[in-house]
Amino acid sequence: MYKFDKEKLKFTKIKKWEIILFTIFCMFIGSILSDVSRLKHIRPISTEDKVYIINEYNKFSEEALIVYMKELNIKFPHIVLAQSLVETGNYKSGIFKTNNNLFGMKFANIRPSSCKGEQSGHAYYTNWKNSVIDYALWQSRVLNVIQTEEQYYQYLSEHYAEDKSYVDLVKKIINDRQLKDKFKDNE
């Protein structure tokens, strides 16, 4: 194979590496064009499908909560999981169902928050995941100096819970349901 050299005004032989490079380039362009032509046959996602996908992504379960808390690197997640059980009455409370509020959080006036506003005296969220994000924001803002479980329990007792037996109830749930085991891979 030959190519025309404009500077020398003559044909020169094409080197093997140039042929290989050109072949690879053509294959690359061909694969891109092939992918583009296949995309024309894919139907767009309908609004109903989008809503279904979003709802499935946001579907609540305790397992999904555990996974999400791990993703967000929630501090003392076994305690926080027990709090969610206490605050929602095992995920049955009205505040949880209507406000997507897992932790009985109030509307945050000063710190950053993922809540959308206040409803029935508590923060409300577009979905339960935003409630977990808000708890993580609260932890990072308020509890950043807490290093031990005992310090965490002390803070909850003094500043978080209205019920004096709150911490005892949280500890009992952790023990009864072996919640620490659900987060063993985080340690």
N, C-alpha and C positions, 0 to 999 in steps of 0.2 A: 504494500500500500504506500501511496505517495501523497504528499500535500504540496501545495504551491507556496513557495517562499517569496513574498512580495518584494523584499529588500534585494534578494539576489536574482530575482526574476527567473527562477527555475524550480523544478520539482525536486523535493528531497524525500528521502525514505522516512516513513513514520517509525519511531522507535516502539518496541514492545510495551514499555511502561506507559506510553501515551495511549496505546490501543486499550490496555487494561483499564487505565484511568477513565477513558471515554466510555468504555463498556459499563463500568461501575456507575458512572454518572447517568447514563441512559437507563440503567436498571432502577436507580434511585428515583429519577423523574417518572418512570413508568409505574413504580409502586405508589407514588403520590397521586398520580392521575387515576390509578385503579381505585385507591381509597376514596378519592373525591367522587368518582362515578358511583361507588357503592353507597355513599352518603345520600345521594339523590333518591334512593329507594327506601330510606328510613323515614317513617312517618313522624311528624312532630308529636311531642307529648301533649295530650289534651289537658285542659284545665282540670278535669276530673281526675286524671292520672296524677297530675302534679299534687293535687290536694291529698290523694291517697298516699303517695310517696311521702309527703311531709308528715301526714298523720302517723304513718307507720314508723317513721324516723323518730317522732316525738312520743310514741306510745310508751306509757309508763309501766314499769314493773320494778320490783325490788332489785332484780338482777341488772336491769338497765341502769338503775340508780347507782349500784355498786361500781359498774364499769365506768360510768360517767365521773363518779367521785375519784376513781383512780386516774382517769385522764386529766382531771383538773388538779391532781395532787393535793386533795383536801387534807388538811392537818388533822390527825387523830380521827380517821374516817369511821372507825368502829363506834366512837362516841357520837359522831354526827349521824350515822345511820340509826343508832338508838334514839337520838333526838327526833329524827324524822318519824319514827314509829310512835313516840310519845305525842309529838305535836299534832299528828294527823289521826290519832286513834287507829293505828294500823291502816293508814291510807284511806280512811272512810269519812273524815271530817268534811264539813261544808267548806271550810276555808281552803282545804286542799282541793276539793272538787271544783269550786267556783273560782278560786284565786290562783290555782296551781302553786300554792304556797306550802312547801314541805316542812318549814321550820318555824312557823308562826311569826315570821319576820314582820316588823312594822315598816311603814314607809320611811325611807332614809332621806332626811333633809340635808345632811351635810356631806356624807361620804358618797363616792360613786356607787351607783346601783343599777341593776338590770330590771328593776320593777317598772311597771307602766303607770302606777298610781296607787291610790288607796281605795279599798273597798271593804266594807264591814269592819273597819278599824285595823285592817292588816294590808300589807303590800299585796298587789296582785301582779301576776306575770302572764305573758302570752303562752308559756308552756312551762312544764315542770323543770326543764333544763335551765331556764333562766332563773328559777328559784335557787338551784344549786350554784349557778354562777354568782348570784347575789350573796349567797352564804360565803363563797370563796372570797369575794370582795370584802365582805365584813371581816372574815378571818384575817385577811392580809392587812386591813386597816387597823383593826382593834386588837387582834391577838398576835401580832407579829413578834412580840417579846416573850410569849409563852413557850416554854421548852418541854415541860413535862405534863403527863396526864393529870397529876395532882393539881398543878397550876391551872390547867384547863377546867377541871372540875370546880376549883375554887372560884374561878371567874364566872362560870355558869351559875354557881350558887349565889354569888354576890350581885351579879349584874344582869343575867339573862333571864332566869326563871322567877316567876312570881310565887310559885309553890315551893315551900321549904323542903319538901321530900322529892323534888325534881331530880336531883343528882342521884339519890338512892334508887329511884325508879330507872333512870338511865343505866346505872351500873347493874341493876338486876336484869334488865333486858339484854345487856351485853353478855352477862354470864349465862342466862337461861337459853339464849339463842346462839351462843358461841360466835358472836359477831367478829371477834378478833380474827378468827380463822378465815373469814371471808376476805381478809386483807393481808394475809400472810406474805403474799408475793410482793407487797409494797415495802416490806421492811428491809 
